[in-house]
């Protein structure tokens, strides 16, 4: 059984059918790329997979349970976390606090304990602080722990958003154009970050990306979308030699 399976999902906005009978399977610890021209429906699919949009038809199953109709925060609890095409950090908070917000699943104190600053509050806050700093160590970002997120370089902001998503302990991580706006050095650093995630976390990754060197270099399976429909699926080699993919996306 696939970790994440979308079966014949569709969505329509007015008279426009943005996604039509889309199917996808992502297995445990698999890295899958979703590519296609602008407007093909890629981010719309991410929004359906994460509860932002409700499909008009079809089903989405995560780890054996349907998530259609679930709220985004419920889907995060069930094991699917994501980043966004436009970076969405808590920019007035520090890097460390951005990670701690995502770490709430391990904070086992009550609201009353936090208001009164009871011993249980300080105990779990200390655990969270140490755990989040160790987490930042994995991404070589401890030196930025007390830096406001808005003051980070662009590439580091992308890295922080990925780290924050991972702090929710997902079974699958969805990255929406993680290399958007990056220079070649930052893109290379991103590839190393994704490799680090594969090495240290036993999770699946689904990514949308236009940087073909990144997609072809790391994805085990690539799904190609055009006008809301899948036109090809296969390995990097199969995808780049597919005539339909060349015609609508890669070019001659």
Helices and strands as residue ranges (DSSP letters): E 4-13, E 16-26, E 31-36, H 42-49, E 57-62, E 65-66, H 72-78, E 80-82, H 95-102, G 104-106, H 111-116, H 119-138, G 142-144, G 149-151, H 154-166, E 172-176, H 184-200, E 204-208, H 212-218, E 221-226, E 229-234, H 236-240, H 243-245, I 246-250
